[in-house]
């Protein structure tokens, strides 16, 4: 049987590392497929997805309307913030409305965090100014006075206080208050030109890897810890638990509803293109 090499793009972060532990360490069967892991930050992966470069890639839900012609979402691999999510932090406590007209450091224009921020505050460039800063530099950037506030993602959500920063709003909490739904931050998508049978087989493998990690949590967290900046084992385990869980095995109807609502609200606000019904490649 001929083998097929597939490039799998994901971020070099504890949650993605945990998710793909079984795959990266060849601990699960992969049939005729071989995977090359491409580790890049989510902003870069979003941009590569716009060009259709990788066969499988992590993606921000914000970016999906721009690549839906090339990629389908897999039913597994989601990062859902269930009453938690990206946070806006600043050097001093202030009210949310005080951010209007201020400069906010963001981790990327296609990140879901940025979409949620605009739904909360208003359109960037009108309600507030922004600058793109690499996600792991944002806390120090704000601490050093280079921006009035920062939009933090990944493990910065657990460590921002170490930089002396104050939480202004948790966008996952805000979104749940508005919709009673989790905030769909990221997912995995697979290129349509692989064909339906390959897309389904590969999605099954991805789900198997996620389940393997959940079933072998200690070993998978130990592996993921090497990707955790400023995280000890306890914090790494907490962070992984936030973003790799039962939501990650399958969006389920409530998760799919959350994606549809987020993107519809984004389109209504003129922040993303209108997208029709979203099709998912469903794992067994």
C-alpha positions in Angstrom: 0.0 0.0 0.0 1.4 3.4 -1.0 1.9 5.8 1.9 0.6 9.3 1.7 2.4 12.2 3.5 0.2 14.8 5.0 1.4 18.1 6.5 -0.4 18.8 9.8 -0.1 22.4 11.0 -0.6 23.3 14.6 0.6 25.8 17.2 3.6 25.0 19.5 1.4 25.2 22.5 0.6 22.8 25.3 -3.0 22.1 24.2 -2.1 21.3 20.6 1.0 19.3 21.7 -1.2 17.3 24.1 -3.8 16.7 21.4 -1.3 15.3 18.9 0.9 13.4 21.4 -0.2 10.0 20.1 0.3 11.0 16.6 3.7 12.8 17.1 5.1 9.8 19.0 3.7 7.1 16.6 1.6 5.6 19.4 -1.5 5.2 17.4 -2.2 3.4 14.0 -2.2 5.8 11.1 -3.0 3.3 8.2 -1.2 4.4 5.0 -0.8 8.0 6.2 2.3 9.6 7.5 2.2 13.0 9.1 4.7 15.9 9.1 4.0 18.2 12.0 4.4 21.9 11.1 4.6 23.9 14.3 3.8 27.6 13.8 1.8 30.3 15.6 -1.9 30.5 14.8 -1.6 33.8 13.0 0.9 32.2 10.6 -1.3 29.1 10.2 -4.3 31.3 9.4 -2.4 33.0 6.7 -1.1 29.8 5.2 -4.7 28.4 5.2 -5.7 31.4 3.1 -3.3 30.0 0.4 -4.4 26.4 1.0 -0.8 25.4 1.7 -1.2 22.6 4.3 -3.4 19.5 4.0 -4.5 19.7 7.6 -4.2 22.8 9.8 -5.4 24.3 13.0 -7.3 27.5 12.3 -9.0 30.3 14.1 -12.8 30.1 13.7 -12.5 33.8 12.8 -10.5 32.8 9.7 -12.7 30.0 8.5 -15.0 32.0 6.3 -12.0 33.1 4.3 -10.9 29.5 3.6 -14.2 27.5 3.5 -13.9 27.1 -0.2 -10.6 25.2 0.3 -11.1 23.5 3.7 -13.8 21.7 5.7 -13.9 21.8 9.4 -13.3 18.4 11.1 -15.7 17.5 13.8 -12.9 17.0 16.3 -10.0 19.3 17.4 -11.9 22.2 18.6 -10.8 24.7 21.3 -13.9 26.0 23.1 -13.9 28.5 25.8 -16.8 27.4 28.0 -17.3 30.5 30.2 -13.7 31.4 29.8 -11.5 32.6 26.9 -9.2 35.3 25.6 -8.7 38.2 28.1 -8.1 41.9 27.9 -5.6 43.0 30.5 -4.0 46.4 31.4 -1.6 47.9 33.8 -4.4 49.4 35.9 -7.9 48.4 36.6 -10.4 50.3 34.3 -13.9 49.9 32.9 -14.4 48.4 29.5 -15.7 51.6 28.1 -12.5 53.3 29.1 -10.8 51.3 26.3 -12.5 53.2 23.6 -9.9 55.1 21.5 -7.1 53.3 23.3 -4.4 51.1 21.7 -4.7 47.4 22.3 -2.0 44.8 21.5 -3.6 41.9 19.7 -2.1 38.5 18.7 -3.3 38.6 15.1 -6.0 40.1 12.9 -7.5 36.7 12.1 -7.6 35.3 15.6 -11.0 34.6 17.1 -9.9 36.6 20.1 -9.8 39.7 17.8 -13.2 39.0 16.4 -14.7 38.6 19.8 -13.0 41.8 21.0 -14.6 43.7 18.2 -18.0 42.2 18.8 -17.6 43.3 22.4 -16.1 46.8 22.0 -16.8 47.8 18.4 -15.0 47.7 15.1 -11.2 48.1 15.3 -10.0 51.4 13.9 -13.2 53.0 15.0 -13.9 52.0 18.6 -10.2 51.4 19.4 -6.7 51.3 17.8 -4.6 48.1 17.7 -1.3 46.7 16.9 -0.3 43.1 16.2 2.2 41.7 18.7 3.4 38.1 18.9 1.0 36.5 21.4 3.7 35.6 24.0 5.1 39.1 24.0 1.8 40.9 24.7 2.0 40.8 28.6 5.4 42.4 28.6 4.4 44.8 25.8 1.5 46.1 28.0 3.6 46.0 31.2 6.2 48.2 29.5 3.6 50.8 28.5 3.8 50.2 24.7 0.1 49.6 24.5 -2.8 50.6 26.8 -4.1 47.1 27.0 -3.5 43.6 25.6 -5.6 40.8 24.3 -4.1 37.6 25.6 -4.5 34.0 24.5 -3.0 30.6 25.3 -1.2 30.2 28.6 -1.0 34.0 29.1 -4.6 33.6 30.4 -3.1 31.8 33.5 0.1 33.8 33.9 -0.8 37.5 33.2 -0.8 38.4 36.9 2.9 37.5 37.1 3.4 40.6 34.9 1.4 42.8 37.3 -1.5 43.1 34.9 -5.2 43.4 35.7 -8.1 41.7 34.0 -10.6 44.0 32.3 -12.8 41.4 30.6 -12.8 37.7 29.9 -14.3 37.4 26.4 -15.4 33.9 27.0 -17.5 35.0 30.0 -18.8 38.0 28.1 -19.8 35.8 25.1 -21.6 33.3 27.4 -23.5 36.2 29.1 -24.6 37.3 25.6 -25.5 33.9 24.1 -25.4 31.2 26.8 -23.0 29.4 24.5 -19.3 28.5 24.6 -16.9 30.7 22.6 -15.5 28.7 19.7 -11.9 29.8 19.4 -10.2 27.3 17.1 -10.6 24.1 15.2 -8.9 21.8 12.7 -9.7 21.8 9.1 -8.8 19.6 6.2 -8.3 20.4 2.6 -11.2 19.5 0.3 -9.1 18.4 -2.6 -8.0 15.3 -0.7 -11.4 13.8 -1.4 -14.2 12.7 0.9 -12.8 9.2 1.8 -9.3 10.6 2.7 -10.9 13.5 4.7 -13.0 11.0 6.7 -10.1 8.6 7.3 -7.8 11.3 8.4 -10.4 12.9 10.7 -10.8 9.5 12.4 -7.0 9.4 13.0 -7.1 12.9 14.5 -9.9 11.9 16.9 -8.0 8.7 17.8 -5.0 10.9 18.8 -7.1 13.2 20.9 -8.8 10.2 22.7 -5.4 8.6 23.2 -4.1 11.7 25.0 -7.2 12.0 27.2 -6.8 8.3 28.1 -3.1 8.7 28.8 -3.3 12.1 30.4 -0.2 12.0 32.6 2.2 11.0 29.7 0.5 13.4 27.3 0.8 16.3 29.8 4.5 15.4 30.4 5.0 15.7 26.6 3.1 18.9 26.3 5.0 20.5 29.2 8.0 21.2 27.0 5.8 23.6 24.9 4.5 25.5 27.9 6.2 28.9 28.4 6.3 29.9 32.1 4.0 26.9 33.0 4.8 24.4 35.7 3.2 21.0 35.5 0.1 22.0 37.5 -0.6 25.0 35.3 0.1 23.1 32.1 -2.4 20.4 33.2 -4.9 23.1 34.0 -4.4 24.8 30.6 -4.7 21.6 28.7 -7.9 20.8 30.5 -9.3 24.1 29.4 -8.9 23.5 25.7 -8.6 19.7 25.2 -11.7 18.0 26.6 -15.0 16.5 25.5 -15.6 19.6 23.2 -12.4 18.6 21.4 -13.6 15.1 20.6 -16.7 16.6 18.9 -18.3 20.1 18.7 -21.7 18.5 19.3 -24.8 20.5 18.4 -24.2 23.3 20.9 -20.7 23.9 19.7 -21.8 24.0 16.1 -24.5 26.5 17.1 -21.9 28.6 18.8 -19.8 28.7 15.6 -22.8 29.6 13.5 -23.8 32.4 15.9 -20.3 33.8 16.2 -19.7 34.0 12.4 -23.3 35.3 11.7 -22.8 38.1 14.3 -19.4 38.8 12.8 -20.9 39.0 9.3 -23.7 41.3 10.5 -21.1 43.6 12.1 -19.2 43.7 8.8 -16.2 41.9 10.3 -16.2 38.6 8.3 -17.7 37.5 5.0 -21.2 35.9 5.2 -20.9 32.2 5.3 -23.7 29.7 4.6 -24.2 26.3 6.3 -20.9 24.9 7.6 -20.1 21.3 6.6 -18.1 19.1 9.0 -16.1 16.0 8.3 -17.5 13.8 11.0 -15.2 11.3 12.8 -16.6 7.9 13.8 
